[in-house]
Amino acid sequence: MWWYSIPILLLSAIALQSYISGKELKEDIEKYKLTKKWL
């Protein structure tokens, strides 16, 4: 039943997207902390 895999693929794609953006957000916070330290 292939149509069962569609929502699973969709969910994993959304989860991956939010995971990647969450990682980028963490890196941005780290960069911000570093620049604040130097200023």
N, C-alpha and C positions, 0 to 999 in steps of 0.2 A: 504494500500500500504506500505508494510514493508520496501521496498528498499529506501524509503524516509528517514527513520530513521537512516540509516547507516552513511551518511555524517554528520548528526547532532551529532550522538554518537562520531564520529571521531573528530569533531570540539570541542566538549565538553571535550573529553579526552586530546586533545592538549592544550586547554585552562587551564584545571586543572593542567597539567604537568608544563606549564609555570608559573602558579600561585604559585605552590609549590616551584619551583626553584627560583622564584622571592622572595618568603618569606625566603627561605634559604639564599639567597644572602643578604637580609636585615639583617638577624641575624648575618651573617659573618661580615658585616660592623660594626654592634654594638659591636661584640666581639673584632674586630680590634681596635675600638675606645677605648674600655675599657683597652686592653692590652697596648695601646700607652700611656694611662693615667698613668698606673702603672709603666712603664719603665722610 
